[in-house]
Each structure stands twice: as C-alpha cells, then as structure tokens.
Amino acid sequence: MTKPAEPKTSRNTVLALTAILTLALALRVYKLDAALWYDEIATLLRYVRLPFGELFSSYDSLNNHMFFSLQAKASVAMFGETAWALRLPAMLFGLASVWALWWLAKDLFSRNIALFSALLMAVSYHHIWFSQNARGYTGLLFFGLVATALLVRAVQKPSWSVWLLYMACLVAAMYTHLSAAFLFLAQGLAWLIYTFGLRAQGAKLAKGWWTMPLGAAFVALVAMLVLYAPVLGQMTETFGGVQQGTGSELKAASIAEWKNPLWTLMEIATSLGPLLAPLFPVIFLVILISMLNFRGPAILVPMIFVAHVALTVVILKATSFRIWPRYFFVDIGFICLFLVHGSYVIAGWAQRKWQALPAFLGALLATGGIVASLALLPANYRYAKQDFAGARDLIEASRTPGAPVFALGLTAMPYVEYLAPDWLDIQTLADFETVYEPGKEAWIVYSFIPVIERRFADLFDTYADQFEEVRYIHGTLSGGGMIIMKSVSP
C-alpha cells in the first residue's frame, strides 16, 4: 500500500483538503472564547503580561512554553486580552497540523488514506481540545509532523535543504517545550536503525547521508543555545523543583500518582469517554495491524511512534518527572494515520477472502471510525475545560455582600490573582481556621477534586457538618470540575 509521492496534487484532492480544513477551522473557532483553565490563567499572568525583555529571560516553571508565550503575547497585543486571542496561536497551529498530517500521509499512502487521516484529526475531540488550549502542544504536533515528513524525504533523497528544514522544526519545537526532545530522540533512533538496516541489506548510502544531518544538527544546536542562553541558569533549579516536589505528604502522594505510567494509561483510556473507552482494545488492535504493514521508508513512522512512547515513559520515570498524558499528544497524528491505514489493511484482507465485498470497504470502515469519534465532540462544547469564571459568577450572585469565599489549594491562584481578588487563599487547615467564623455565612470553592480532597482531608473531616455542597460545575479537564460549598445555617 506504500506508494511514491505524486508529482502533482489533483484538483479534487485540493478541494477535498480545503473542505476538511474549513471544517477543522469551524470546529476550533466555535467557543474559542470559553472560560480559561488553570494553566491558561497561569500563562497569562506569569508570562504573557510580562514585557518582551522579561519574557525572553523567564523560565521559573515548565508552564512557560517559551515560543508559545511569545506568540500569545503578540496575539493579545494585537487583539486584546481575551480568551480567544490568548488561544489563537494554538488554534492556528492545530489547523496547520491537520494539513501537516495530510502532507505526511500523502507521500506514504493513497490519496484517500491521506484525506481520511486528516479528516479524522480534524474532528478529533482531543485535537480540538488542545487547539482551544492556550499552550504550545499543537505547535509541538505541527513541528513534529512536518519533521517526520522531512525525515522520510531525507532517507529517500538526502539534501541540505531538507535536513536544514528538519532542524528548523527541531529548534522551533524545542523552543516551544523541551519535551520535544523525546520525539526528536525517537526520530534520531529510528533513522539510525533504518540506516543500519540498509547497511545490513548491502545497500549503498547516498552521498551526504551522514554529513548533512550532522552539519544541520550543529546549526540547530547553536540556535537552541542562543535562544535558551538567557534562561540556562534558571532551568536547572526549575527542573530540580519539579523532580523533587514540595509540600505535604498528601501532595507528595498526588505527585507520585502522576509519575505512575499506569495512571497515565488510565487517564488516556478514560478520556475516550463511556462510549469509546470499551473500544480501546479494538483501537489498539487496529493500530498494531497498521504498524505491522508499513513498508519501505514509511516504516520510520511506526518506529518513531513506538520509540517516542517508550523513551518518554523511561526518561520521565528515570528522572522522577510527572508522566502527563499531554506529553503524548504529539502522537495523535500518527494514531489517526494508523487507524485509517489499519482500516484499509483490514478491508484488503476481507476483500481477498470475500471478493463480493465492495471496493470501497476501506473508506467505509474509515468513515465508521470517524463517525464513532464524533460521539465525544458534544462534551467539548457543553462544558468549559475548568469553569473558574462560571463558579465565581454563581457565588457572587448568591452570597451575601462581605461573606467570605475560601478558595482551596491550587484553586486559589486563578481567583485571588485574576478573577476575584477579594476571595481568600487557603492552603492549610490553619489558614482556614484563622479566618473562618462558625455560624456565619461562608463559601468554599475548589477544583482538581481528587488532589484537593486528599490534601484537605483534615479540613473536610473537621467541618463536614458545617458545609454542604450546593453546586457541581462540570469541566472537560480530568478532575477539573468545580465544587461549590456553603456553610449550613445554624
């Protein structure tokens, strides 16, 4: 099923791709202005509001996706400090990554597989979620897909222009987020294995096979050192803080959970929702079938995917970093390609066994997968990722003027520093007892529900009979619902 690149894209393909990109744009623009969640608010307050000079030299948290922060600052400067302007760069890179997947797939497989893969990603709940998330992950995805396509071209016909473009993607991705190193290490490993495979078969390597990537890599290394030079001193301290973790034993227990690969796998499976989660084994099987049926230079793609997943888990585990599911978002393009390609492989097997089956069976199976994925979409628009603003509005409309509102733990920053400066930052039971007056009206609000309920178990146990839950506000972020509690009248 692998095929050489077509010299010219047909008019029908251009029209189909344009329709897919138009649909992708519409799905990502709709509700782009929904309430900001914790990381987006932190990005806005800690980085986007900084002067450009300070932004270039600030790396006090992994939350600063350097290249994205610069893009978001430029967007906000042009369009104002709104949620949609803050998210605009992520949305544009999300749209561009749909094109990038098509560009990668068209050189490997048929026109239909390339278009169906792009369509699947265009309507993907997870891809839309990240495209409407003011973070750098869609940028990582775009640069990763383009780099993969360039790598495939480089092994077919090495040239300085291809390798320099590849390294430009590496630099841009690394300046967006350092987790890009996992993907590019995986690509380098795949390239080496492919190279040794060629040598083992007695193939003669093309001129410049080694010198071109090494020379381009040197240029990329210099560029990265220049870009990160203002923050190199801060990076060691920042990484050390993330590795060690700080705070109470309960907080440490939560961090330990986030470092567990099984927790990551469960989060990914749960994100498929109640309708698609039972199909997880089927999805895995189709992906496996697809990967085992890549041939020629195309085999680099499944090699990169497997190496990236393995390297990410091993390196993060070995260095005691948290294994967030978001670190694997860069693989979503590969997964969409595997699912569509796998559908065509299965259809081919079935057609050879039962020749009466229609020729368009592959397209039919791919369409069925795309339709099934649409079951997740309504939730993306029904709820905000984490509705801090909605919880504030509800409390402000209900509380007596002057009644205190206690924001617990991580929930405090978005309110005290952004949405509700008069609310109270509560980090411990002692903080709470210092200001709480039993018998008087008071409110409690919190999110990151499992973490907060473990961390503040002493508070909830001590005052269980004095507060009642009055509202739960859904959020699409895992654990990102908002719980509002009010003191019980005596």
LUMPA-859258 format. One record per residue (C-alpha): x, z, y; residue number from 1. Coordinates in steps of 0.25 Angstrom, whole numbers, plus 5000, padded with zeros to 4 digits. Example, Ala and Ser with C-alpha at 12.3 -4.5 7.8 and 13.67 -1.06 7.14 Angstrom:
LUMPA-859258
REC   east     up   north   pos
REC   5049   5031    4982     1
REC   5055   5029    4996     2
This chain:
LUMPA-859258
REC   east     up   north   pos
REC   5000   5000    5000     1
REC   5012   5001    5009     2
REC   5014   4989    5018     3
REC   5023   4983    5028     4
REC   5020   4985    5043     5
REC   5011   4974    5048     6
REC   5017   4966    5059     7
REC   5005   4966    5068     8
REC   4993   4975    5069     9
REC   4980   4967    5067    10
REC   4969   4967    5078    11
REC   4959   4974    5068    12
REC   4969   4985    5066    13
REC   4971   4987    5081    14
REC   4956   4988    5083    15
REC   4955   4998    5071    16
REC   4966   5007    5076    17
REC   4961   5006    5090    18
REC   4947   5011    5085    19
REC   4954   5022    5077    20
REC   4962   5027    5090    21
REC   4950   5026    5098    22
REC   4942   5035    5088    23
REC   4954   5045    5088    24
REC   4954   5046    5103    25
REC   4940   5049    5104    26
REC   4941   5060    5093    27
REC   4952   5066    5101    28
REC   4947   5065    5115    29
REC   4934   5072    5111    30
REC   4934   5086    5114    31
REC   4949   5086    5118    32
REC   4945   5096    5129    33
REC   4941   5107    5119    34
REC   4946   5121    5121    35
REC   4961   5123    5119    36
REC   4966   5132    5108    37
REC   4977   5142    5108    38
REC   4989   5133    5106    39
REC   4984   5123    5117    40
REC   4982   5134    5127    41
REC   4996   5139    5124    42
REC   5001   5125    5126    43
REC   4994   5124    5139    44
REC   4998   5138    5145    45
REC   5012   5139    5139    46
REC   5017   5125    5141    47
REC   5008   5114    5148    48
REC   5007   5123    5160    49
REC   5022   5124    5161    50
REC   5030   5116    5171    51
REC   5036   5104    5164    52
REC   5050   5110    5166    53
REC   5046   5123    5159    54
REC   5038   5115    5148    55
REC   5051   5108    5144    56
REC   5058   5121    5143    57
REC   5048   5130    5136    58
REC   5048   5132    5121    59
REC   5043   5146    5119    60
REC   5033   5142    5108    61
REC   5031   5132    5097    62
REC   5018   5130    5104    63
REC   5025   5121    5115    64
REC   5025   5107    5109    65
REC   5034   5102    5120    66
REC   5031   5087    5120    67
REC   5016   5090    5120    68
REC   5017   5101    5130    69
REC   5023   5091    5140    70
REC   5012   5080    5136    71
REC   5001   5091    5138    72
REC   5007   5095    5152    73
REC   5007   5081    5156    74
REC   4993   5079    5152    75
REC   4988   5091    5159    76
REC   4995   5087    5171    77
REC   4988   5074    5171    78
REC   4974   5078    5167    79
REC   4973   5093    5170    80
REC   4973   5106    5161    81
REC   4962   5103    5152    82
REC   4962   5104    5137    83
REC   4961   5089    5135    84
REC   4973   5086    5144    85
REC   4981   5096    5136    86
REC   4977   5089    5123    87
REC   4979   5075    5128    88
REC   4993   5073    5123    89
REC   4989   5078    5109    90
REC   4977   5069    5109    91
REC   4985   5057    5113    92
REC   4995   5059    5102    93
REC   4984   5062    5092    94
REC   4979   5048    5095    95
REC   4993   5042    5095    96
REC   4995   5048    5081    97
REC   4983   5041    5075    98
REC   4990   5028    5080    99
REC   5003   5032    5074   100
REC   4997   5035    5061   101
REC   4991   5021    5060   102
REC   5005   5015    5065   103
REC   5012   5023    5053   104
REC   5002   5019    5043   105
REC   5001   5004    5047   106
REC   5015   5002    5043   107
REC   5013   5008    5029   108
REC   4999   5004    5024   109
REC   4988   4995    5027   110
REC   4980   4993    5040   111
REC   4968   5001    5034   112
REC   4977   5013    5030   113
REC   4983   5014    5043   114
REC   4970   5013    5051   115
REC   4963   5023    5041   116
REC   4974   5033    5043   117
REC   4973   5032    5058   118
REC   4958   5034    5057   119
REC   4959   5046    5048   120
REC   4969   5053    5058   121
REC   4960   5048    5070   122
REC   4948   5056    5064   123
REC   4956   5068    5058   124
REC   4951   5081    5063   125
REC   4965   5087    5062   126
REC   4971   5076    5070   127
REC   4960   5077    5081   128
REC   4962   5092    5082   129
REC   4977   5090    5085   130
REC   4974   5079    5094   131
REC   4966   5088    5102   132
REC   4976   5099    5102   133
REC   4986   5101    5113   134
REC   4998   5102    5104   135
REC   5009   5092    5100   136
REC   5004   5089    5086   137
REC   4998   5076    5088   138
REC   5011   5072    5095   139
REC   5019   5076    5083   140
REC   5010   5068    5074   141
REC   5011   5055    5082   142
REC   5026   5056    5083   143
REC   5027   5059    5068   144
REC   5018   5047    5064   145
REC   5026   5038    5073   146
REC   5039   5043    5068   147
REC   5034   5041    5053   148
REC   5030   5027    5056   149
REC   5044   5024    5063   150
REC   5051   5031    5051   151
REC   5044   5021    5041   152
REC   5048   5010    5050   153
REC   5063   5015    5051   154
REC   5064   5014    5036   155
REC   5059   5000    5035   156
REC   5067   4995    5047   157
REC   5077   5005    5054   158
REC   5079   5003    5069   159
REC   5084   5011    5081   160
REC   5070   5009    5088   161
REC   5062   5015    5076   162
REC   5072   5026    5074   163
REC   5072   5030    5089   164
REC   5057   5029    5090   165
REC   5057   5038    5078   166
REC   5066   5048    5084   167
REC   5058   5048    5097   168
REC   5046   5052    5089   169
REC   5054   5063    5083   170
REC   5059   5068    5097   171
REC   5044   5068    5102   172
REC   5039   5075    5090   173
REC   5050   5086    5091   174
REC   5047   5088    5105   175
REC   5033   5090    5103   176
REC   5035   5100    5092   177
REC   5047   5104    5083   178
REC   5038   5104    5070   179
REC   5040   5088    5071   180
REC   5054   5091    5065   181
REC   5047   5093    5052   182
REC   5041   5079    5052   183
REC   5053   5073    5056   184
REC   5062   5080    5046   185
REC   5051   5075    5036   186
REC   5053   5061    5041   187
REC   5068   5062    5040   188
REC   5068   5067    5026   189
REC   5058   5056    5022   190
REC   5067   5046    5028   191
REC   5079   5052    5020   192
REC   5072   5052    5007   193
REC   5067   5038    5009   194
REC   5081   5033    5013   195
REC   5087   5039    5001   196
REC   5076   5033    4992   197
REC   5080   5019    4998   198
REC   5095   5022    4994   199
REC   5091   5027    4980   200
REC   5084   5013    4978   201
REC   5096   5006    4983   202
REC   5090   5001    4996   203
REC   5100   4998    5007   204
REC   5097   5005    5020   205
REC   5094   4997    5033   206
REC   5105   4997    5044   207
REC   5104   5009    5053   208
REC   5096   5017    5042   209
REC   5104   5030    5045   210
REC   5110   5027    5059   211
REC   5097   5024    5066   212
REC   5089   5037    5063   213
REC   5102   5046    5065   214
REC   5104   5040    5078   215
REC   5090   5041    5083   216
REC   5089   5055    5077   217
REC   5101   5059    5086   218
REC   5094   5053    5098   219
REC   5082   5061    5094   220
REC   5090   5074    5093   221
REC   5096   5073    5106   222
REC   5082   5070    5112   223
REC   5076   5082    5106   224
REC   5087   5091    5110   225
REC   5085   5086    5125   226
REC   5070   5089    5124   227
REC   5072   5103    5118   228
REC   5084   5107    5125   229
REC   5076   5115    5136   230
REC   5070   5124    5125   231
REC   5080   5125    5114   232
REC   5083   5139    5118   233
REC   5069   5143    5116   234
REC   5066   5136    5103   235
REC   5074   5146    5094   236
REC   5066   5158    5100   237
REC   5053   5151    5099   238
REC   5055   5147    5084   239
REC   5060   5161    5081   240
REC   5048   5167    5086   241
REC   5039   5158    5078   242
REC   5046   5161    5066   243
REC   5046   5176    5067   244
REC   5033   5178    5073   245
REC   5029   5190    5081   246
REC   5018   5201    5081   247
REC   5011   5210    5072   248
REC   5011   5209    5057   249
REC   4997   5203    5057   250
REC   5002   5192    5066   251
REC   5015   5190    5057   252
REC   5005   5189    5045   253
REC   4998   5178    5052   254
REC   5011   5171    5055   255
REC   5015   5172    5040   256
REC   5002   5165    5036   257
REC   5005   5154    5046   258
REC   5018   5152    5039   259
REC   5012   5150    5025   260
REC   5011   5135    5021   261
REC   4998   5139    5012   262
REC   4991   5144    5025   263
REC   4995   5130    5032   264
REC   4989   5122    5020   265
REC   4976   5130    5020   266
REC   4975   5128    5035   267
REC   4977   5113    5033   268
REC   4967   5113    5022   269
REC   4957   5121    5030   270
REC   4958   5112    5042   271
REC   4951   5101    5033   272
REC   4938   5109    5034   273
REC   4928   5113    5024   274
REC   4924   5098    5021   275
REC   4938   5093    5019   276
REC   4946   5105    5014   277
REC   4941   5103    5000   278
REC   4946   5089    5000   279
REC   4960   5094    5003   280
REC   4965   5091    4988   281
REC   4959   5077    4989   282
REC   4966   5075    5003   283
REC   4979   5080    4997   284
REC   4978   5070    4985   285
REC   4975   5058    4993   286
REC   4987   5061    5002   287
REC   4996   5063    4989   288
REC   4991   5050    4984   289
REC   4994   5043    4997   290
REC   5008   5048    4998   291
REC   5012   5044    4984   292
REC   5008   5030    4987   293
REC   5017   5027    4999   294
REC   5028   5017    4996   295
REC   5040   5011    5004   296
REC   5043   5017    5018   297
REC   5029   5022    5018   298
REC   5034   5033    5009   299
REC   5040   5040    5021   300
REC   5027   5045    5025   301
REC   5023   5054    5013   302
REC   5037   5058    5013   303
REC   5037   5063    5027   304
REC   5023   5070    5025   305
REC   5028   5078    5013   306
REC   5041   5081    5019   307
REC   5035   5085    5032   308
REC   5025   5095    5026   309
REC   5036   5101    5017   310
REC   5046   5102    5028   311
REC   5036   5108    5037   312
REC   5032   5119    5028   313
REC   5046   5122    5023   314
REC   5053   5123    5036   315
REC   5042   5131    5043   316
REC   5041   5141    5031   317
REC   5056   5142    5030   318
REC   5057   5145    5045   319
REC   5045   5154    5046   320
REC   5037   5145    5055   321
REC   5022   5144    5054   322
REC   5017   5133    5046   323
REC   5005   5128    5055   324
REC   4996   5117    5049   325
REC   4999   5109    5063   326
REC   5013   5106    5058   327
REC   5007   5097    5048   328
REC   4998   5089    5058   329
REC   5009   5079    5059   330
REC   5006   5075    5045   331
REC   4991   5071    5048   332
REC   4995   5056    5050   333
REC   5002   5056    5036   334
REC   4990   5063    5030   335
REC   4980   5053    5036   336
REC   4988   5041    5031   337
REC   4990   5048    5017   338
REC   4974   5050    5016   339
REC   4971   5036    5020   340
REC   4982   5029    5012   341
REC   4979   5038    5000   342
REC   4964   5033    5001   343
REC   4969   5019    4999   344
REC   4978   5022    4988   345
REC   4967   5029    4980   346
REC   4958   5017    4983   347
REC   4968   5008    4978   348
REC   4969   5016    4965   349
REC   4954   5016    4964   350
REC   4953   5001    4967   351
REC   4963   4997    4956   352
REC   4955   5005    4946   353
REC   4941   5001    4950   354
REC   4943   4987    4956   355
REC   4928   4987    4960   356
REC   4931   4997    4971   357
REC   4931   4991    4985   358
REC   4943   4987    4992   359
REC   4941   4996    5004   360
REC   4941   5008    4995   361
REC   4953   5014    5002   362
REC   4947   5012    5016   363
REC   4934   5019    5011   364
REC   4942   5031    5005   365
REC   4950   5032    5018   366
REC   4937   5031    5026   367
REC   4931   5042    5018   368
REC   4943   5051    5021   369
REC   4941   5048    5036   370
REC   4926   5051    5035   371
REC   4929   5064    5028   372
REC   4939   5069    5038   373
REC   4928   5067    5049   374
REC   4922   5080    5044   375
REC   4932   5088    5051   376
REC   4930   5082    5065   377
REC   4918   5089    5070   378
REC   4924   5103    5070   379
REC   4935   5097    5079   380
REC   4925   5095    5090   381
REC   4916   5106    5087   382
REC   4926   5117    5089   383
REC   4938   5119    5098   384
REC   4951   5122    5092   385
REC   4951   5136    5097   386
REC   4940   5139    5107   387
REC   4946   5149    5117   388
REC   4938   5143    5128   389
REC   4925   5144    5121   390
REC   4927   5159    5117   391
REC   4931   5162    5131   392
REC   4918   5155    5137   393
REC   4909   5162    5127   394
REC   4915   5176    5130   395
REC   4915   5174    5145   396
REC   4901   5170    5144   397
REC   4897   5183    5137   398
REC   4906   5194    5141   399
REC   4903   5204    5152   400
REC   4912   5202    5164   401
REC   4924   5211    5162   402
REC   4922   5213    5147   403
REC   4936   5211    5141   404
REC   4939   5200    5131   405
REC   4950   5202    5121   406
REC   4958   5190    5116   407
REC   4966   5194    5104   408
REC   4980   5189    5100   409
REC   4982   5174    5101   410
REC   4968   5172    5107   411
REC   4973   5179    5120   412
REC   4982   5169    5126   413
REC   4972   5158    5128   414
REC   4963   5167    5135   415
REC   4972   5177    5143   416
REC   4981   5165    5148   417
REC   4971   5154    5149   418
REC   4956   5155    5147   419
REC   4952   5170    5150   420
REC   4963   5177    5157   421
REC   4955   5190    5159   422
REC   4954   5192    5144   423
REC   4963   5202    5137   424
REC   4975   5198    5128   425
REC   4974   5207    5115   426
REC   4986   5207    5106   427
REC   4985   5220    5099   428
REC   4975   5231    5096   429
REC   4981   5239    5106   430
REC   4979   5229    5117   431
REC   4964   5229    5113   432
REC   4963   5244    5113   433
REC   4969   5245    5127   434
REC   4958   5237    5134   435
REC   4946   5238    5124   436
REC   4935   5247    5129   437
REC   4926   5251    5117   438
REC   4911   5250    5121   439
REC   4913   5239    5131   440
REC   4911   5224    5130   441
REC   4923   5217    5125   442
REC   4927   5204    5119   443
REC   4937   5199    5108   444
REC   4941   5185    5106   445
REC   4951   5179    5096   446
REC   4955   5167    5089   447
REC   4965   5164    5078   448
REC   4956   5172    5070   449
REC   4963   5175    5057   450
REC   4976   5179    5065   451
REC   4969   5187    5075   452
REC   4960   5195    5065   453
REC   4973   5199    5057   454
REC   4981   5202    5070   455
REC   4970   5211    5076   456
REC   4964   5217    5063   457
REC   4966   5231    5069   458
REC   4958   5227    5081   459
REC   4947   5221    5073   460
REC   4946   5233    5063   461
REC   4947   5243    5074   462
REC   4936   5237    5083   463
REC   4928   5230    5073   464
REC   4915   5237    5076   465
REC   4916   5235    5091   466
REC   4917   5220    5092   467
REC   4908   5209    5085   468
REC   4911   5194    5084   469
REC   4902   5186    5094   470
REC   4907   5172    5092   471
REC   4916   5164    5084   472
REC   4921   5151    5090   473
REC   4926   5140    5080   474
REC   4939   5133    5082   475
REC   4945   5122    5074   476
REC   4959   5129    5075   477
REC   4961   5137    5062   478
REC   4958   5151    5065   479
REC   4955   5146    5079   480
REC   4940   5151    5080   481
REC   4937   5161    5091   482
REC   4931   5175    5088   483
REC   4924   5182    5100   484
REC   4920   5197    5098   485
REC   4913   5206    5107   486
REC   4912   5221    5108   487
REC   4900   5227    5102   488
REC   4891   5234    5111   489
REC   4891   5249    5109   490
